[in-house]
Amino acid sequence: MTRKLLLLMSLLALLPAAALAKDAAAPEVRAADYRLPNGLRVILHADRSAPLVAVDVWYDVGSGDEVLGRSGFAHLFEHMMFQGSRHTGEDQHFNLLRKAGASNINGTTNSDRTNYYEVLPANQLETALWLESDRMAWLPDLLTQKSLDNQREVVRNERRQRYDNVPYGKERFVLNQLLYAEGHPYRYLTIGRHEDLEAAKLPDVQAFFDKWYAPSNATLCIAGDFDEAIARRLVEKWFGAFPKMNRPQHVLVQPVPVAGPLRQVVEDPFARLRRIHFAWHAPAHFAMGDAELDILAHTLGAAGTGRLEKLLVHEKQWAQSVSVSQASARMSSVFHVMVDLRPEADVATVEKAVLAEIARVRTEAISQEELRRAVVSIESGFVWGLESLIARADMLQQYAQALGKAEGFALDLQRYRDADSARILQQAKAILTDAGRVEVVSLPAGPAGAPPPPRTAPLAAPATSTGAK
């Protein structure tokens, strides 16, 4: 049994007794956190239990930094970063890492950040640092019209495969357009609009790199089996000579309040079941109320115990599935309630049942048992998330970006331990209002007699990933 698994089991054993104890010690994820003179932030998290190392680079730019007419640029540029740089050669990034034994290579983009990572044998740490430094400094040498045209079509095909031509893909675009006014960067999903991607010019892409891909706007996290002194020397070797540049400023755009309730019906040729999707604006990630709404989402939608899950799936048997979630982001979060209906269920009846339960949580505090169950579930999820090296690296990165300190695990967890039913009720009253509600109803619209397409999972996390080319 590995030391990592023993640690994980020992942490899990503490959960039932400690879940609601405000003074109980939270699991610790230790990391050294410092900056190079050029502004690059470096986070080092040592774990010698397996001879692996994860290298995770975050650039503090996402689709939330895009301007009108330039949607999809952050994700498009994520793809461009894998096309090669001066010293690696064209389209060699994946090949070089695979030859070094890398087991996990990818990049992802969401509304708030873009990241690039690789997990590889510990003795190949310098290979990963060389590759990341080369594209941080020397990518423009291989930013060509050919590579832009190629990746533009790759991204547009990704949109077709993951958004346009899948069940409930249309709903996602409609929902955001109801929630966010024209001009807000969250109105269009991270994947972007086809017309904006088509309009992208090479100077636009080069300007995006020059503005956002500076050491001062990046964080490098190394997690795994390494000697800290050696890692510091390697980071200095491959990143220390980069010039200091001004850190670009983010423009935070507050969403215009919804003048609702708003309801729209869409016909979906790929959907097999009718879906009702309610959504509300919610507090930004780590803002007051964010954790409370996570707990409320668990109370309403947790498998087997959630109020709406029990009512609609098990008792009334009107729904095939129920999903309730709080999707948190830097400028604005969204509280989602999604119900996939069984064929015999009546849409109006299910809508009425959902809204009755929403009205109830606005007027009655959840029980202590519901609160305890949610916090224990969330806390156990936190701890299970420590098992993966890259998940730990991402966690440290997120805390560094949002909280200003990489060692934010205990602080984050304490938000849930400190939550009480009165504050949850207060947030429900403030957020889950009729006036702030938007709703999209998806109705199957396939050709007569055609077999139903396969179902997809509920709403995916708001990130797109490059994957292997």
C-alpha positions in Angstrom: 0.0 0.0 0.0 1.5 3.4 -1.0 2.2 6.2 1.5 -0.2 8.4 -0.5 -3.0 5.9 -0.1 -2.3 5.5 3.6 -2.4 9.3 4.0 -5.7 9.5 2.1 -7.3 6.7 4.2 -6.2 8.4 7.4 -7.7 11.7 6.3 -10.9 10.1 5.3 -11.1 8.4 8.7 -11.3 11.9 10.3 -14.3 13.0 8.3 -17.4 11.9 10.3 -16.2 13.4 13.5 -14.6 16.5 12.1 -17.0 17.5 9.3 -18.8 20.2 11.3 -16.2 20.9 14.0 -14.9 24.5 13.4 -11.7 23.9 15.4 -10.9 20.5 13.8 -7.7 20.5 11.8 -8.2 20.4 8.1 -5.9 18.3 5.8 -2.9 20.3 4.8 -1.4 20.6 1.3 2.0 22.2 1.8 3.7 24.2 -0.9 6.5 26.7 -1.3 5.2 29.8 -3.1 7.5 32.5 -4.5 8.1 34.8 -7.5 10.9 35.2 -9.9 12.1 38.8 -10.5 10.2 38.8 -13.8 7.0 38.2 -12.0 6.5 34.5 -12.7 4.8 32.9 -9.7 6.2 29.4 -8.8 4.5 26.9 -6.5 6.4 23.7 -5.4 4.5 20.9 -3.8 6.7 17.8 -3.0 5.2 14.3 -2.8 7.9 11.6 -2.9 5.4 8.6 -2.7 5.7 7.8 -6.4 8.4 8.7 -9.0 6.2 11.1 -10.9 6.0 14.8 -11.4 3.2 17.1 -12.6 4.1 20.4 -14.3 1.1 22.7 -14.5 1.2 26.2 -16.0 -1.7 28.6 -15.5 -2.1 31.8 -17.5 -4.5 34.3 -15.9 -6.6 34.7 -19.0 -9.8 33.0 -20.1 -12.9 33.6 -22.2 -14.0 36.1 -19.6 -11.3 38.4 -20.8 -12.5 38.5 -24.4 -14.2 41.4 -26.0 -17.2 41.6 -28.3 -16.4 40.1 -31.7 -13.5 38.1 -30.3 -15.2 35.2 -28.6 -13.4 31.9 -28.6 -9.9 33.5 -28.7 -8.7 32.2 -25.3 -9.5 28.6 -26.3 -8.2 29.1 -29.9 -4.9 30.2 -28.5 -4.8 27.2 -26.2 -4.7 25.1 -29.3 -2.1 27.3 -30.9 0.2 26.7 -28.0 0.6 23.1 -29.0 1.7 23.9 -32.6 5.4 24.4 -31.7 7.9 27.0 -30.8 11.4 28.1 -31.9 13.5 25.3 -30.3 11.0 22.4 -30.3 9.9 22.5 -33.9 6.6 22.4 -35.6 3.9 20.2 -34.0 6.4 18.4 -31.8 5.2 19.1 -28.3 3.2 15.9 -27.8 5.8 13.7 -29.5 8.6 15.0 -27.2 6.6 14.4 -24.1 5.5 11.0 -25.1 9.1 10.0 -25.8 9.9 11.2 -22.3 7.2 8.9 -20.9 4.5 11.4 -20.2 1.2 9.8 -19.1 -1.1 12.8 -19.2 -0.7 15.8 -21.5 -3.4 18.5 -22.1 -4.5 22.0 -22.0 -7.9 23.5 -20.9 -9.6 26.8 -21.0 -12.5 28.2 -19.0 -13.9 31.6 -18.4 -11.2 32.6 -15.9 -7.9 30.9 -16.9 -6.0 28.8 -19.4 -3.7 25.9 -18.3 -1.2 23.5 -19.8 0.0 20.4 -18.0 1.9 17.2 -18.3 2.5 14.3 -15.9 5.7 12.4 -16.5 8.5 10.4 -14.8 10.3 12.4 -12.2 13.6 12.2 -13.9 12.1 14.1 -16.9 11.2 17.2 -15.0 13.7 19.3 -16.9 12.2 18.2 -20.2 8.8 19.6 -19.2 10.2 22.8 -17.9 12.2 23.3 -21.1 9.1 22.8 -23.3 6.9 25.1 -21.2 9.6 27.8 -21.2 10.1 27.6 -24.9 6.5 28.2 -25.8 6.2 30.9 -23.1 9.0 32.9 -24.8 9.4 31.6 -28.3 5.9 30.7 -29.6 5.6 33.6 -32.0 8.3 32.2 -34.2 5.8 29.5 -35.3 2.6 31.5 -35.2 1.9 31.3 -38.9 -1.2 31.7 -41.1 -1.0 27.9 -41.8 -1.1 27.0 -38.1 -3.9 29.5 -37.4 -6.0 28.2 -40.3 -5.5 24.6 -39.1 -6.4 25.2 -35.5 -9.3 27.5 -36.4 -10.9 24.5 -38.2 -10.0 22.1 -35.3 -11.8 24.4 -32.9 -14.8 24.9 -35.1 -15.1 21.1 -35.5 -14.8 20.7 -31.7 -17.7 23.1 -31.4 -19.8 21.0 -33.8 -18.9 17.8 -32.1 -19.3 18.9 -28.5 -21.9 21.7 -28.7 -23.8 22.1 -31.9 -24.6 18.5 -32.8 -25.1 16.9 -29.4 -28.2 16.6 -27.2 -28.9 19.8 -25.2 -26.1 21.7 -26.8 -28.4 24.4 -28.2 -29.8 24.9 -24.7 -26.4 25.9 -23.3 -26.1 28.8 -25.8 -29.7 30.0 -25.2 -29.3 29.8 -21.4 -26.3 32.1 -21.4 -27.9 34.6 -23.7 -30.9 34.8 -21.3 -28.5 35.3 -18.4 -26.0 37.7 -19.8 -26.6 40.9 -21.9 -24.8 41.6 -25.1 -21.2 42.7 -24.4 -20.8 40.6 -21.3 -17.9 38.1 -21.9 -19.8 35.2 -20.3 -22.7 35.6 -22.8 -20.9 33.4 -25.4 -19.4 30.1 -24.2 -15.7 29.5 -24.0 -15.8 27.7 -27.3 -16.8 30.9 -29.1 -19.0 31.7 -32.0 -18.2 30.4 -35.5 -18.3 33.9 -37.0 -15.8 35.2 -34.5 -13.4 32.3 -35.1 -13.7 32.8 -38.8 -12.9 36.4 -38.5 -9.7 35.8 -36.4 -6.6 37.2 -38.2 -2.9 36.4 -37.5 -2.2 39.9 -36.0 -5.1 39.4 -33.6 -3.6 36.1 -32.4 -0.1 37.6 -32.0 -1.6 40.5 -30.1 -3.4 38.1 -27.8 -0.1 36.4 -27.0 1.8 39.6 -26.4 -0.8 40.9 -24.0 -1.6 37.8 -21.9 1.2 35.3 -22.2 3.8 37.1 -20.1 5.7 35.6 -17.1 4.0 38.2 -14.8 0.6 36.7 -15.8 1.6 33.1 -15.3 1.9 30.6 -12.5 4.1 27.5 -12.7 3.3 24.7 -10.3 5.5 21.6 -9.9 3.9 18.7 -7.9 5.4 15.3 -7.1 8.8 13.6 -6.6 11.5 16.3 -6.8 14.2 17.9 -4.6 13.2 21.5 -3.9 16.6 22.9 -4.3 17.1 21.2 -7.7 13.6 22.3 -8.8 14.4 25.9 -7.9 17.6 25.8 -9.9 15.8 24.3 -12.9 13.1 26.9 -12.8 15.7 29.7 -12.6 17.6 28.1 -15.5 14.6 27.9 -17.9 12.5 30.9 -16.8 14.7 33.3 -14.9 16.1 35.1 -17.9 12.7 36.2 -19.2 12.2 40.0 -19.0 9.8 41.6 -16.6 6.6 42.8 -18.2 3.6 44.7 -16.9 0.9 42.4 -15.7 -2.2 42.9 -17.9 -5.3 44.2 -16.1 -8.6 42.3 -16.1 -11.9 44.2 -16.8 -14.5 42.7 -14.4 -17.9 43.1 -15.8 -20.8 42.7 -13.5 -23.8 41.0 -15.1 -27.0 43.0 -15.6 -29.7 41.6 -13.3 -32.2 39.4 -15.1 -35.6 41.1 -15.6 -37.5 37.8 -15.3 -38.8 35.3 -15.0 -37.7 34.5 -18.6 -38.7 31.3 -20.3 -37.7 30.0 -23.8 -38.6 26.7 -25.5 -36.1 25.3 -28.0 -36.5 22.4 -30.4 -33.5 20.0 -30.2 -33.1 17.4 -33.0 -30.5 15.6 -31.0 -32.4 15.3 -27.7 -34.1 12.1 -26.7 -35.9 13.4 -23.5 -37.5 16.7 -22.7 -35.4 18.8 -20.4 -36.3 21.7 -18.1 -33.3 23.9 -17.1 -33.7 26.7 -14.6 -30.8 29.1 -13.8 -30.1 32.1 -11.6 -27.2 34.5 -11.2 -25.2 33.7 -8.1 -22.3 35.1 -6.1 -18.9 34.9 -7.7 -16.4 32.1 -6.7 -15.3 32.5 -3.1 -17.6 35.4 -2.5 -20.1 35.4 0.4 -22.8 33.0 -0.4 -20.9 30.8 -2.9 -20.3 28.0 -0.4 -23.8 28.2 1.0 -25.3 27.7 -2.5 -23.0 24.7 -3.0 -24.6 23.2 0.2 -28.1 24.1 -1.0 -27.4 22.4 -4.4 -26.4 19.2 -2.6 -29.6 19.4 -0.5 -31.8 19.7 -3.6 -30.0 17.4 -6.0 -27.7 14.9 -4.3 -28.2 11.3 -5.6 -30.5 9.4 -3.3 -31.0 12.1 -0.7 -31.6 15.4 -2.6 -35.1 16.8 -2.2 -35.8 17.1 -5.9 -34.1 13.8 -6.7 -36.3 12.0 -4.2 -39.5 13.7 -5.3 -39.1 13.7 -9.1 -37.1 10.5 -9.7 -38.2 8.1 -6.9 -41.6 9.2 -5.5 -43.4 10.7 -8.5 -41.2 9.0 -11.1 -41.7 12.0 -13.5 -37.9 12.4 -14.1 -35.2 10.3 -15.6 -32.6 12.4 -13.8 -32.2 15.6 -11.7 -29.0 17.7 -11.5 -28.5 20.7 -9.2 -25.2 22.6 -9.2 -23.5 25.9 -8.4 -21.1 26.7 -11.3 -18.7 29.2 -9.8 -16.6 31.7 -11.8 -14.7 34.9 -11.1 -17.3 37.5 -12.2 -20.5 35.6 -11.8 -21.6 32.1 -10.8 -24.8 30.4 -11.9 -27.1 28.2 -9.9 -28.5 25.4 -12.1 -31.5 23.1 -11.7 -31.9 20.5 -14.6 -34.6 17.9 -14.9 -34.7 15.3 -17.7 -38.4 14.2 -18.0 -39.7 10.7 -18.6 -42.0 10.4 -21.7 -45.2 10.3 -19.7 -44.5 13.3 -17.5 -46.2 16.7 -17.9 -43.9 19.7 -18.4 -46.1 22.1 -16.5 -46.6 19.7 -13.6 -42.9 19.2 -13.2 -42.2 22.9 -13.5 -44.7 23.6 -10.7 -43.1 21.0 -8.5 -39.6 22.3 -8.9 -40.7 25.9 -8.3 -42.6 24.9 -5.2 -39.5 23.3 -3.7 -37.4 26.4 -4.7 -40.1 28.5 -2.9 -39.8 26.3 0.1 -36.0 26.7 0.5 -36.6 30.5 0.3 -38.9 30.4 3.3 -37.8 27.4 5.4 -34.2 26.7 6.6 -32.8 23.3 5.6 -32.5 20.8 8.5 -29.3 20.2 10.5 -29.2 16.7 9.1 -29.3 18.0 5.5 -26.6 20.5 6.4 -24.4 17.9 8.0 -24.9 15.5 5.1 -23.9 18.1 2.5 -20.8 19.3 4.4 -19.6 15.7 5.0 -20.1 14.9 1.3 -18.3 18.1 0.2 -15.5 17.5 2.6 -14.9 13.9 1.5 -14.9 15.1 -2.1 -12.2 17.6 -1.2 -10.0 14.9 0.4 -10.5 12.4 -2.5 -9.4 15.1 -4.8 -6.0 15.1 -3.2 -5.2 11.7 -4.7 -4.2 12.9 -8.2 -1.0 14.9 -8.6 -2.4 17.1 -11.3 -5.6 17.7 -9.3 -3.5 18.9 -6.4 -1.5 21.1 -8.7 -4.7 22.6 -10.1 -6.1 23.1 -6.6 -2.9 25.0 -5.6 -3.1 27.1 -8.7 -6.7 28.0 -8.2 -6.1 29.1 -4.6 -3.1 31.2 -5.7 -5.2 32.9 -8.4 -8.4 33.4 -6.3 -7.2 33.8 -2.8 -3.7 35.0 -3.2 -2.2 32.1 -1.4 -1.5 28.6 -2.7 -2.0 26.9 0.7 -5.7 27.7 0.6 -7.2 24.2 1.2 -8.0 24.7 4.8 -9.5 28.2 4.2 -11.7 26.9 1.4 -12.8 23.9 3.5 -13.6 26.2 6.4 -16.2 28.1 4.3 -18.3 24.9 4.4 -17.7 24.1 8.0 -18.7 27.6 9.0 -21.9 27.6 7.0 -25.2 27.5 8.9 -28.8 27.0 7.9 -29.7 30.7 8.6 -27.1 32.0 6.1 -28.2 29.4 3.5 -31.8 30.5 3.9 -30.6 34.1 3.5 -28.8 33.3 0.2 -31.8 31.3 -1.1 -34.1 34.3 -0.5 -31.7 36.7 -2.2 -30.7 34.6 -5.2 -33.4 32.1 -6.1 -36.1 34.7 -6.8 -38.8 34.6 -9.5 -37.6 37.8 -11.0 -34.0 36.5 -11.4 -35.0 33.2 -12.9 -34.4 32.0 -16.5 -35.7 28.8 -17.9 -35.0 26.8 -21.1 -37.2 23.9 -22.1 -35.7 21.6 -24.6 -38.1 19.5 -26.7 -37.0 16.6 -29.0 -37.5 17.5 -32.6 -36.0 14.5 -34.5 -37.4 13.3 -37.8 -40.4 11.1 -37.6 -39.6 7.5 -37.1 -35.9 8.1 -36.5 -34.3 6.2 -33.6 -33.5 8.5 -30.7 -29.8 9.6 -30.4 -27.8 8.5 -27.4 -28.1 10.5 -24.3 -25.3 12.7 -22.9 -24.3 13.5 -19.4 -25.6 16.6 -17.7 -24.1 20.0 -18.3 -20.3 19.7 -18.6 -17.8 21.7 -16.6 -17.2 25.1 -18.3 -13.8 24.2 -19.8 -12.7 23.0 -23.2 -9.6 20.9 -23.6 -7.1 20.4 -26.4 -6.3 16.7 -25.9 -3.8 14.9 -28.1 -3.5 16.1 -31.6 
